[in-house]
Amino acid sequence: MNQVQNNNNNNDDDIDIYEDLNFNQEQPKSSEKDSSTTDQLFDELHVYGKLYHLESELTRLTKENTKLINDNETLRKQISIKDGQINVLKNNISSLYKTAKLELDRRLIEKQELQNQYDTLVFRRIRNFEHQQRHQQQQSSTALDNNKIPESDSVNSDKKSNQQKRKTLHNHHQDNVVHKNNNHGFKRKRSPSNR
């Protein structure tokens, strides 16, 4: 048993935990030197392998980054172009809207002016007709006075004939208005007072 302990002690003495460090105390044995050199070469090859793998990965990522930067720049240019087109379209739509609104206002004013002219013309014709009727009544009354026809019968007949003439003239005028408006695509509604 003593021998086993001596062997263990000898083995403990043989293990040098500082063997990798060179303190110039002892030269390592050749077999230890060969194994450490092999281990060192293996470690270096392993490190070089990792380095090669990392360099190839870096090259791939650099190319991918460059491609993405170029794609990003292309997309930014396209967005800039589209923004410019959108601004042009907005300006065009705004101009069209303003032009259409002005044209609509102009046509409404023109329609109102034409309506006023039409109303003036109608009133003028009615007034002229009434004036002519009064003038005819005056002439007929002077003729009646000269002929001495009983006044009550002539006045009643004159009133009835004047009313019929007014109705006829007004209806004729309204029919002309509807006919003219149908030629232009408009139809004027008759008010209940005009019927």
Secondary structure, DSSP 8 states (H G I E B T S, - for coil): -HHHHHHHHHHHHH--TTTTS--SS----HHHHHHHHHHHHHHHHHHHHHHHHHHHHHHHHHHHHHHHHHHHHHHHHHHHHHHHHHHHHHHHHHHHHHHHHHHHHHHHHHHHHHHHHHHHHHHHHHHHHHHHHHHHHHHHHHHHHHHT--HHHHHHHHHHHHHHHHHHHHHHHHHHHHHHHHHTT------GGG-
